[in-house]
Amino acid sequence: MSARHGADGTETTHRVLVLGAGYAGMSAAVQLGARVGRRRDVQVTLVNAQELFTERLRLHMTATGQEVAGLSIPELLEGTGARFVRGWVTAVDADARTVRIDDDRVLHYDTLVYGLGGVADLSAVPGAEEYAHTLNSVEDAEVLADRLARLGSGTVVIGGSGLTGVESAAEIAERYPRLNVVLLGRREPGAAMTPKAGAYLRAALDRLGVVVRSGVEVVKVLPDAVELAGGERVPADAVLWTSGTRVSPLAAAAGLTVDERGRVVTDAALRSVSHPQVYAVGDAAAIRQGYGVMHGTCQGGMPTGVHAAVSIVRALKGKQPRPFRFGYYHTPVSLGRGDAVVQFTRPDDSPRRMHLTGRVAARYKEAVSAAPWPTYGRMKKVPASGAVWPRGGRFTRNGAVR
Ligand SMILES: Cc1cc2nc3c(=O)[nH]c(=O)nc-3n(C[C@H](O)[C@H](O)[C@H](O)COP(=O)(O)OP(=O)(O)OC[C@H]3O[C@@H](n4cnc5c(N)ncnc54)[C@H](O)[C@@H]3O)c2cc1C
């Protein structure tokens, strides 16, 4: 990759377009802006639906009426040379190298960074689209907050016993002790942790009064209940759906190679295997490591964004990108505001013996949730500061870029 040349041989601008200002896309845009955004032959543009950064890690707090900071994306980009375009991406044409915004604007790119994230999958269960709340966006979380505040008493059912379901159940039970909170899921909450850490998590839910029913399958969401496989109905005044993830259909529609969940399949350097001028990052990408395909997290998403940016800068210099390597190191789970469990993990995300609980863990979780924004600020000044993350050691040592 190098700067484009016009018909008369003069150098023209290389246009890098970053789609999605989530944890991964912001990392890419800030890195690129800080490293090359002020160059005349490179233009970096970040596109996102909202002007305020969505702190997904805090959406369960928003959903329970707690104030979270309003973090302005254009303000953060100030001084980097990267520009911000607010809008909804409606189509990507990977052959023409264009992106359509709000169906009325077209942006051209030479290199694309695709980071549109993922949301809870409501399509798998009939009635979920119509009757269940989600934490898919700040707006959705605010709608749930409004509903919970007006309920007074009654039952809130949470579908999905993964970490988002657990964090939401604990938060709702703590903020609204008069509500019955029922957590439904196939697996026991905390099943991926060590027995001791998992037991702590379940005891905390118990203390908060959350009724946990694992080993169940929700087959239908109704206006006032959820139906389980076998026909049992669990009455519900409000339902929050946290199970499964779905990504934007835009990548598949653009003809990019995607996996069975619609995520962009990447090579070792995070480029689309079908369209190497497209990098895919964060939850929207299917990134294979030595231990398997990465699952969506902020801890892994931010490094993917930084790596894509560094690779693009290398390519602009005519150098080959390096393979991406990442190993997990923790699973922090909040259990209300004063309690949490932090399970430390091996690079393949299997649990180590060590874990934290209680107030120390709650402070750790808060530090993790608060970290991204100052990290972007530091990256603006010292881009290399963003390029520090656990590479996964022997778990990810599998050779060069394919
Ligand atoms: C309650 C909760 C708690 C969590 N806790 C943790 C945790 O403790 N640790 C952890 O590692 N992970 C956690 N996660 C998961 C983490 O939030 C995600 O893995 C992370 O947000 C993925 O980052 P991303 O940049 O890929 O996507 P996102 O953060 O989802 O960002 C995608 C961006 O793209 C924008 N977008 C999407 N489609 C379009 C479009 N068509 N046009 C324009 N813009 C668009 C969205 O508005 C958004 O700004 C949690 C998630 C939730 C919901």
The ligand as a Gaussian input file, in Angstrom:
#p B3LYP/6-31G(d) Opt

LIG

0 1
 C      -23.124000      -4.529000      30.087000
 C      -21.857000      -4.961000      29.383000
 C      -20.705000      -5.171000      30.131000
 C      -19.513000      -5.561000      29.502000
 N      -18.399000      -5.746000      30.290000
 C      -17.223000      -6.056000      29.698000
 C      -16.031000      -6.179000      30.483000
 O      -16.034000      -6.022000      31.693000
 N      -14.864000      -6.467000      29.855000
 C      -14.801000      -6.632000      28.495000
 O      -13.706000      -6.856000      27.961000
 N      -15.929000      -6.539000      27.714000
 C      -17.132000      -6.257000      28.274000
 N      -18.264000      -6.146000      27.511000
 C      -18.147000      -6.411000      26.067000
 C      -17.594000      -5.167000      25.340000
 O      -18.407000      -4.066000      25.648000
 C      -17.542000      -5.379000      23.821000
 O      -16.774000      -6.520000      23.546000
 C      -16.921000      -4.147000      23.162000
 O      -17.814000      -3.049000      23.285000
 C      -16.625000      -4.381000      21.674000
 O      -16.056000      -3.214000      21.144000
 P      -16.249000      -2.844000      19.610000
 O      -15.474000      -1.592000      19.369000
 O      -15.969000      -4.013000      18.745000
 O      -17.817000      -2.561000      19.428000
 P      -18.769000      -1.531000      20.169000
 O      -18.211000      -1.078000      21.452000
 O      -20.106000      -2.191000      20.162000
 O      -18.799000      -0.279000      19.173000
 C      -19.370000      -0.316000      17.902000
 C      -19.699000       1.114000      17.483000
 O      -20.185000       1.107000      16.141000
 C      -21.363000       1.885000      16.075000
 N      -22.186000       1.361000      14.989000
 C      -22.699000       0.117000      14.850000
 N      -23.348000       0.000000      13.691000
 C      -23.243000       1.199000      13.072000
 C      -23.680000       1.707000      11.812000
 N      -24.358000       0.945000      10.931000
 N      -23.382000       3.001000      11.495000
 C      -22.673000       3.784000      12.358000
 N      -22.205000       3.349000      13.566000
 C      -22.517000       2.082000      13.898000
 C      -22.026000       1.725000      17.441000
 O      -22.928000       2.773000      17.684000
 C      -20.774000       1.764000      18.353000
 O      -20.430000       3.091000      18.672000
 C      -19.473000      -5.754000      28.093000
 C      -20.637000      -5.539000      27.319000
 C      -21.813000      -5.156000      27.945000
 C      -23.059000      -4.916000      27.083000

